[in-house]
């Protein structure tokens, strides 16, 4: 997210300026860049840059993702960055644009494991971004999760841009 947000704000698509802007380590930066290229949000800028110091640019899909990343970065505080960088934080918050039970959230996020979802929900609950209530009228009692506070704000930002196709 910091790389996309930096590119959206006008930072040149070369390693040195992006490393400085994001504060990432070289290893984390290289892994993030490889992932962004792999998922089609970035590409090498053909004809620009030295072979050992390539220049990168956003794809059409990357431009939209970068705008969303910039909105999230502007809304967040520096102490929120650690939790925002976790793999499932934003997808879980996006799925919580409506309150839901654990299994409903999991169905919206194909590929997430029960453990990853449980850890994401617990971390966001500790941060005050998600609230867990128990429906004691149900048999057996079931937990209901909803985004609150800053988590609700992030959920509104992301849910307006991202639509999940429920898993089977």
C-alpha positions in Angstrom: 0.0 0.0 0.0 2.8 2.5 0.8 4.3 2.0 -2.7 1.0 2.5 -4.5 0.2 5.5 -2.4 3.7 7.0 -3.0 3.3 6.5 -6.8 -0.1 8.1 -6.7 1.3 11.2 -4.9 3.9 11.7 -7.6 7.0 9.9 -6.3 9.0 8.7 -9.3 8.8 5.0 -10.1 12.4 4.2 -9.3 13.8 2.2 -6.4 15.7 4.9 -4.6 12.8 7.5 -4.3 10.3 4.8 -3.5 12.5 3.2 -0.8 12.9 6.6 0.8 9.2 7.5 0.6 8.0 4.1 2.0 10.8 3.5 4.6 10.8 -0.2 3.6 13.8 -2.5 3.7 15.3 -3.4 0.3 14.1 -7.0 0.7 10.6 -6.1 1.6 10.5 -3.5 -1.1 11.7 -6.0 -3.8 9.2 -8.6 -2.6 6.4 -6.0 -2.7 7.4 -4.8 -6.2 7.5 -8.4 -7.5 4.0 -9.0 -6.0 2.6 -5.8 -7.5 3.9 -6.7 -10.9 2.6 -10.3 -10.5 -0.9 -9.1 -9.7 -0.9 -6.6 -12.6 -0.8 -3.3 -10.7 2.6 -2.3 -11.9 4.9 -2.9 -14.8 8.4 -2.0 -16.0 8.3 1.3 -17.9 9.6 0.1 -21.3 12.4 2.2 -22.7 13.1 4.0 -19.4 15.7 3.5 -16.8 18.9 1.6 -16.7 18.7 -2.2 -16.8 20.1 -2.3 -13.2 17.9 0.6 -12.1 14.6 0.1 -13.8 11.7 2.5 -13.7 8.2 1.2 -13.0 4.8 2.6 -13.7 1.2 1.8 -12.7 -1.0 -0.2 -15.0 -4.6 1.0 -15.6 -5.8 -1.3 -12.8 -2.8 0.0 -10.7 -3.9 3.6 -11.1 -7.3 2.8 -9.5 -5.6 0.8 -6.7 -3.1 3.6 -6.1 -5.9 6.1 -5.7 -7.6 3.8 -3.1 -4.3 3.3 -1.3 -3.7 7.0 -1.1 -7.2 7.5 0.4 -6.5 4.9 3.0 -3.0 6.3 3.8 -4.5 9.9 4.2 -7.2 8.6 6.6 -4.8 6.6 8.7 -2.3 7.5 11.4 1.3 6.3 11.6 0.4 3.9 14.5 -2.2 2.2 12.2 0.4 1.2 9.6 1.5 -2.0 11.2 -2.0 -3.5 11.3 -2.8 -2.1 7.8 0.2 -3.9 6.3 -1.1 -7.3 7.5 -2.4 -9.4 4.6 -6.0 -9.8 5.6 -6.8 -6.5 7.4 -8.3 -4.6 4.5 -10.1 -7.5 2.9 -11.7 -8.4 6.3 -12.7 -4.8 6.9 -14.1 -4.5 3.4 -16.2 -7.6 4.0 -17.5 -6.0 7.2 -19.3 -3.2 5.4 -22.2 -5.1 6.9 -22.1 -7.0 10.2 -21.5 -10.7 9.7 -20.9 -14.0 11.4 -17.4 -15.6 11.1 -18.5 -18.1 8.4 -20.1 -15.3 6.3 -16.9 -13.3 6.4 -14.9 -16.4 5.5 -17.2 -17.1 2.5 -16.6 -13.6 1.2 -12.8 -14.1 1.3 -11.8 -17.2 -0.7 -8.4 -18.3 0.3 -8.4 -17.1 3.9 -7.9 -19.8 6.5 -9.9 -20.0 9.7 -6.7 -19.2 11.7 -5.9 -16.1 9.6 -9.4 -14.8 9.9 -9.5 -15.4 13.6 -6.1 -13.6 14.1 -7.2 -10.7 11.8 -10.5 -10.2 13.7 -8.7 -10.4 17.1 -6.0 -7.9 16.2 -8.6 -5.5 14.9 -10.8 -6.0 17.9 -7.8 -5.2 20.2 -7.2 -2.0 18.1 -10.9 -1.0 18.4 -11.6 -1.3 14.7 -14.0 -4.3 15.1 -16.5 -5.2 17.7 -17.6 -8.7 18.5 -21.0 -9.3 20.0 -22.5 -12.7 20.9 -26.0 -13.7 19.7 -27.1 -15.7 22.7 -30.5 -16.3 21.1 -28.9 -18.5 18.5 -28.2 -22.2 19.3 -25.3 -22.5 19.6 -24.5 -18.9 20.4 -22.8 -17.2 17.5 -20.4 -14.2 17.3 -21.4 -11.3 15.2 -18.6 -8.9 14.0 -19.0 -5.3 12.8 -16.5 -2.6 11.9 -16.5 0.3 14.4 -14.5 3.6 14.7 -11.6 3.8 12.3 -12.3 0.3 11.1 -15.8 1.4 10.0 -14.2 4.4 8.2 -11.8 2.1 6.3 -14.6 -0.3 5.6 -16.6 2.5 4.0 -13.6 3.7 1.9 -12.8 0.2 0.6 -16.3 -1.2 0.3 -17.2 1.6 -2.1 -14.4 0.5 -4.4 -14.2 -3.3 -4.0 -16.9 -5.8 -4.6 -16.3 -9.4 -3.4 -17.6 -12.4 -5.2 -18.6 -14.8 -2.4 -16.8 -18.1 -2.4 -18.5 -21.4 -2.6 
